[in-house]
Amino acid sequence: MDATIAQPSTALLTDRYELTMLQAALRSGAAHRRSVFEVFTRRLPDGRRYGVLAGTGRVLDAVENFRFTTPQLDWLADQRVVDDATLRFLADYRFTGDLRGYPEGEVYFPGSPVLTVEGSFAEAVILETVILSILNFDSAIAAAASRMTAAAGDRPVIEMGARRAHERAAVSAARAAYVAGFGATSDLEAGFTYSIPTTGTAAHAFTLLHDTERDAFTAQVDSMGRGTTLLVDTYDLAEAVRTAVEVAGPELGAVRIDSGDLTLLAHRVRRQLDELGARDTRIIVTSDLDEYAIAALAAAPVDGYGVGTQLVTGSGHPTCAMVYKLVARATSPEGPLEPVAKRSAGGKSSVGGRKWAARRPDADGVAEAEVVGTGPVPAELEPHLLQVPLIHKGEVVGREPLAAARERHLAARAALPLSATQLSRGEPVITTELYHLAPEPRA
């Protein structure tokens, strides 16, 4: 979080059963047992080759602000959600445990322990819903955004999805897209809160407002300078491009095309701009772009893309299906940790024990396996461990600038096999290997 603004409580961003479990555990005496929860996904969305972890910084903010206010406690009491003893516990709730996890922007694969939460059962269990809601949404957006920026290559991509999403989700989406390589956003709240560059000039309504297209272009250039971007497909495209150059001169910054056969139109507009002497004027294209449309425009004379609907809506970002599972617990507050695991059928089993993860490179430095294990870490894997401290004894230690997560993602993606960025359907680009997975060592 970069802007200094008051943060609301996150304590009710949770499911009711988190608090009813807490109440029952307080009654049974098991609430204060030391416990380890892990966040992971059992599989990537169909056809995806890697996942992208985003939202870690927002998780740190959410845990810091997981405090029950008096009105919230009064409401819980009025609704009889939990009993008086549980309300007293919640009134004093502060997370005092530890979080470790993959740093934001890192890629992940099935079984990767992207976040480990350790503390008492009471402290850790009620964080489940808010942690999953953040990581599932942000990581889904980031995975889609990563595919788009990979398809775009060196051409910049702008996030423009605010009008297609819940107003707060739009801010989170802009943040996640920036982590995955988008260069800017149209959303001012995202710019204010996370210091993401913002961009935007005018819509079709601005052209329609004026008596002529020339009047609209003149007003915009007078206001924003010759380096502005003019929207040229309200009426006749060729006439608009000609008028734009006449108004702004060859110094015109860019033209934007928002409809039609973008490949064909981009070639026509580039040729026309060059003939008019505006050789440095860029062409920006929008219009429901996704990674496939961006890839199809690779050979077109396009200088940048604006992406909205296909990034922020559910059709554009299939769920990550991350889960939050108890993998180890003690039988007493200070007792040794023992592995626990869900063994039900139907593909929903889990692996017990607190885990470490390392990404093993081949001789050329390209990732060849995600190694997940328990017990001692092999010496050859220690330099490649992925988890880092995020919260230690309740204090945030892993907060970092958003730019660091962005740089990390681009480096992590570059270290994957070349097939990672192929848009054809495929399996995870590297396999997950299980190492040791012996019973959790006694503390």
Secondary structure, 3 states (H helix, E strand, C coil): CCCCCCCCCCCCCCCHHHHHHHHHHHHHCCCCCEEEEEEEECCCCCCCCCEECCCHHHHHHHHHCCCCCHHHHHHHHHCCCCCHHHHHHHHCCCCCCEEEECCCCCEECCCCCCEEEEEEHHHHHCCHHHHHHHHHHHHHHHHHHHHHHHHHCCCCEEECCHHHCCHHHHHHHHHHHHHCCCCEECCHHHHHHHCCCECCCCCHHHHHHCCCHHHHHHHHHHHHCCCCEEECCCCCHHHHHHHHHHHHCCCCCEEEECCCCHHHHHHHHHHHHHHCCCCCCEEEECCCCCHHHHHHCCCCCCCEEEECHHHHCCCCCCCCCEEEEEEEEECCCCCCEEECCCCCCCCCCCCCCCCEEEEEECCCCCEEEEEEECCCCCHHHHHHECCEEEEECCEECCCCCHHHHHHHHHHHHHCCCHHHHCCCCCCCCCEEEEECCCCCCCC
